[in-house]
Each structure stands twice: as structure tokens, then as C-alpha cells.
């Protein structure tokens, strides 16, 4: 689009990414990541016939504390998300999906009220629910990482994306940052911060 001098909305970018991956490349994957990346920011999405989104509004002080209570670690393994997701069966996982939807509602409420402790624990509940829905989401290495961060004082955490490898997100109280980092000192930490910007052109020649 940039090459052709076109401006398109975040929604159109997400829709086209979904079409390419699912309809053209026939990948058995979801559509959440495409929308999260296209829009950016802290948001909720409702996926029905049409996708709707709404920003999660929190004070800047809470947002900063939220940024500072999270760390991301590379598990040391990569995987193709379709290999993990191909073993997922919606019909067999409706209870888990309903539970995750409930956790989103509770998580948004926790953020909006500035209760980061509750959000961290809900993050852990989400990981537990995700594991029950698809056993390929985790493995011995990931389980070991998770147990280490929890023993170090983390509130909760989860593997980002499909699971089975990739990156683990850990959330912790401010006074536990050093101990959580020490617990995963053998794994590469990936610094990050939240942004309100979604997909954008960084360099247009």
C-alpha cells in the first residue's frame, strides 16, 4: 500500500493479513495477532461477523507501573504456530474458551482500577486455562521456566502466542524484579514497552 501511495485503515490491514494467512496460505491459525499488531495499544477485541475494538483507558501512572512489572524471556526454542494450533479443537475446548473470555473481562477491570496484582494472577490463570485447552502449548522446558519465575515471586505469566516455544511473559511486584531476572538468567531477556502505535511505515524511500 505504501509503495502505491495508498493509505488504508488499521482494520483493512488486519483483514488483508488474515486473508493472506488463512485463505491464501491455508495456515490453521487464529486472527487475533493480526488485529493486535495492526491497531496497537492496550485494547479489547470482539470477534464476531465484524471485529470491533475498544481502547483500555488507564492512567499514565498505572501504565508506567504496568510496563515496569513485566519482563519477556526467550524460551530458547522456536516452533511453527500452525503445528501447535493444528492440535487445537474448538469443539473440545469450549469451556476453556469461555473461561479465557471471562478472564479478559476481569483483567480489563483490574487494569482500569489499577489493581496490577490481580491482573498478574489472572495472567497465570489464563496460562493454566490455555494449557488445558492444548497440551502442545507447553513442554518440559517451558514448565521449568514457569516454575522458576513463580518461585522467585512472580504473580503469574504465560507463553506469548500459540505456545510450544517463543517467549515467556512474567509479571511480578516491583520488589521481585531482580529475583525474577535471576531465576531466568540462563535465558535471553527481551526488553519491550507498550506503544499506542500499531503497524506503521518507519522508512519510506
N, C-alpha and C positions, 0 to 999 in steps of 0.2 A: 504493500500500500504506500509506504514512504517513497519507494522508487518511482511510483506512478503519480506522486504528489497528492495522494488521497488522504483525507482524514476520516477515520472510522471510529465508532464508539467502542468503549471497553466491552460492551455486550456483544457487539459484532465480532470483535477479535476472539472472544471466548467461544462463540458459536462456531466460528470457522475452524478454530483449533480442535474443537470436539469433532466436527465433521471430518477433518483430515485424519485424526487418530482412530475414530470409531468406524466411520463409513468407508473411508478410502483404504486406510492401512489395516482395518479389521482387527484392531487391538482390543482385547477384552478388559477394558479399563473403565474407570469412572469418569465423571465430568467435573468434579469439584475443583481439582487443581487448576484447570484451565481458567475457571472463573476467578479463583483467588488471585492468580497471577495477573490476569488482565485488569482487575479492579484495584487490587492492593488495599492496604489499610486493615484495620480491625473491623470485620463485617460478619453479618449473618447472611446466609443464602437459603432460599426456599426453592427446591427443585420440584416443580410440577410441570404442567404443559408449557408454562412460561417460567423462566427463572427470575426471581425477584431478590433484591439485595437491600440491606439497610446497614448503615454505619453503626458501630457500637461507640457511643459517646461516653468518654471517661475524662475526668480532669487530667491536666498535664502532669500533675504531681503523681497521680496513680499510674499513668502511662510510664513515667520515668522509673517508678518503683518496679513496675511490671517488667520493663526492659532489663533492669538490674537483677531480677530474681530468676533469670533464665540463662541456661547455657546449653550449647549444642555440641555433641561429640560424634565424630565419625566412628562407626562400628568396626570399620576395617574390612567390611565386605560389601560387595555390590550385588545387585540382582536385577533381573528384568521384572518390572512390576506386573506384567501380564502373567508371568509364571506363578506369582503369588496369588493374584486375583482370580486366575482361572480355576482355583480350587474353592472359590467362594460361591455359595449357592444362596441366593436371596430367600428362597422358599424355606430353607433350613435355618435361616438366621433372623427371622422377623423379630423375635424377642430381643435379640442383641441390637438390632437396628432401632427398635423403639426405645430401648434403654439409652442408646447414644443420642437420640433426638432429645430425650429428657435431660441428659447431661448438658447438652448445648444450652438449653433454656436456663438451667440452673447456673451454668458457667457465665452466661451473659449477665445474669442478675448479680452474681458475685463480683464481676468486674465493675459493673455500674455502681455498686455500693462500696467499692474499694476494698472488698474482702479478698485479698490475694491468697490468704491461707486456704480459704475454701476452694478457690479456683485451682490451686495446686493439688489439693486432694481429689478434686473432680477430674483433673488430668490423669491421675493414677487410676481412678475408676474407669475412665474411658479406655485406658490401655488394657485393663483387665477384661473389659467387655469385648474389645477388639480381638483379643487372644482367643476368647471362647467362640467367636464367630468364624475364625480361620486359623487353624493350627500352624499354617505356613508363615504367619505373621512374625513368629519368633523362632529362636533357636537357642542352643546352649550358651553361645557367646553373648547374645543379647540378654538372656536371663541373668547371666553373671553380672553384666554391666548394670542392669536394673537393681539387682540386689545390693551391689556395692554403693550406688548412689543413695539408696534408701537407708542403708546402714550408716551412711555419712550424714544423714539428717535431711535429705530431700523430702519435700512434701508429696511429690509424685512426678511422673514423667511418662514418656511414650516414644515409640519409634515413629518418625515422621513418614507419611506416605503409606504405601502398601505394607511395609514391614519386610522382614526377612533379611534386612541389611540396611545400608544407608546411614541415617543419622538418628541419634537419640537425643531427645529434648528433656532436660531435667529442670524442675522448678524447686526453689528452696528459700528458706528465710534468709535475710541479709547476713546473719552471723554464721551461716553454714556454707557460704561460697567457697572459702578456702578448703574446707574438708571435702566438699563435693568434687572440687577440681583435683584434689589429691587422690581421691578414690578412683578416678579415671585418668590418672597421669600417664598411663600407657596408651591412651587413645588421643587422637588429634582433636583439639578443641577448635571449633569454627565460630569466630566472633560474628555477631549479627546484631542488628537493631531494627525495630519496626519502621516502616515507611508508609506514608499515605499515598504514595505514587504507585500505580500499577505499571503495566507494560508501557515503555516509552522509548523513543529514539535517543540514544546517547550521543551518537555521532552521525551526522547526515552529510555525506560528501556529494 
